[in-house]
Amino acid sequence: MTSMKKILFILMVACSSCMLVNAQSQDPLVSSCVMNIGDGAKYLKDFKVQLGKGTDTGELRYKERMSLWKNTKYRFTMCNDANSQGQLIITIKDENNSVVLSSYDEKSGKIYSSIDFVCNRSGIYQICYDFYRGEAGLGIGVVSMVRK
């Protein structure tokens, strides 16, 4: 039985070492953004968005698909590199291509750096990012799950 404990100990140390090495090699912008997701939030995924100057057509240029689950609260946090000309915004669309949430409020002109979304229907959602008014920039979008 002691040899089994030794094997488990070695595996635990090896896994811990791999996690530390991976965490140290991460992009500083990603690490900084993950640190800002808030209490009670668990990191799920990040998107690195780097775009040149575009046109302000209203259609966001960076698109990904992601499964979201019913009755789950998600937090979408956006962070910009210090040298970015624009501010990163997000729009989330459902399977019918209908906007369910955006970090840009057209009525007030306000851009939120973090938005929460309680998913009412499981499915594949389109996560769309761009920089406000098609500006050039580098940013990170972090998706996390929030405990209710």
N, C-alpha and C positions, 0 to 999 in steps of 0.2 A: 504494500500500500504506500510506502514512503516513496518508491520510485514513481508512482502515479502522481504524487504531490509535487515531486521535483519537475516532472514533465509539465504539469499545469503551471507551476511557477515560471518555468522557462518560457512557456507560451505567453503568459501574461506580460512578462518583461519585454518580450519581443514585440508584442502588439503595442504596448505602451511606447516603446522606442520608435516604432513606425509612425505612430500618431504624433509624437513630438517632432520628428523630422519633417513630416508633412505640414504641420502647423507653422513651423519656422520658415518653410519655403513658400508660404502663401504670399500673394500679392498684398502689400500694405494697405491698399485702398479697400480690398475685400475685407481684410481683418478689421479695419477701422469701421466699415459699414456694419459688419456683423456685431461689433461691440455696441452699436446703436439701435439694435432691434427691440430693446426693452426687456423689462422683467417679465417672466412667465412665457417668453417666446422661445421656441426651439427652432434653430436654423434647419432649413430643408434644402435650399438650393440658391445658387447665385447666378446672375447673368452679367457678363462683362459686355458693355455696350460702347462701341467706339465708332462714331460716325463723322463724316465730313459735312461740310455745309450743304444743306439741301434746300428745297423749297417748302414754303408753309402751305401745303395743300390740305392739311387736316388729317391726312392718312399717315399714321406712324410707320416708320421704316423698319424697325427691328422687331421681328415676330418670332415667338416660340409657342409651342403647345404644351400644356401641362394638365395632368389629371388632378382634379380637386374633388374632395369628398363631402357629401351632404352632412350638415350639422357640425362642420368643422370651421373654426375661426382662423383665418389666415391674415398675416400682416405682410404687406409689401413695402419695403423700405428702399428709397432711392438715395444714392450718394454720388456726388460729383467730384471729379478730380479738380484740384485747385486751378489748373490751367484751362479748364473747359470754358468755352464761350457761352454755352447754353446750360439750362437747368433740365435735368433728366425728369421726364414725365412718363406715366404708365396709364394704359387703358386696358381693361380686361373685358373680353367679349365671350359670350356663351356660344354653344353649338350652332345657334341660329344667326351668328355674327352680330348680335345685339350687344351694345355696350351695357355692362352691368355695373361698372365702377371705373372712375378715372381720378387721377391725382391732380388734374387740372379742372378747376371750376370755371367754366366759360362765363357765367353770370358775374362772378366777383373778380375774375382774373387771378384768383389765388392758386398757387401751386403748393401742394402738400408734399412734404418729404417722406411721409409715411401714411399709409391708409390701411384700414382693417376691413376685411370682407368675410361675412358669415355666409358660407356656401349653402344654398337652399336646395341644390340639386347636383348630385354627382354627375361628373362628365368631363369631357375634354374642353378646356378653356384656352382661348388664344390670349397670350400675354404679349402686349405690344408696347414697345418703348421708343422714345425719340427724345430729342432735345427741343425745348420750347422754341417755337417759330423756326424749326429746321436748322438751328445753329449747330456748329461743330462741337464735338465734345467727347469726353471719356467719362463713363459713369458705371456704377455697379447697382444692379437691382437684386435685392435679397428677398427671398420668400421664406417666411417662417410660419410656424403653427403656434397659435396662442391658446394657452389653457384657459378654459372658461371658468 
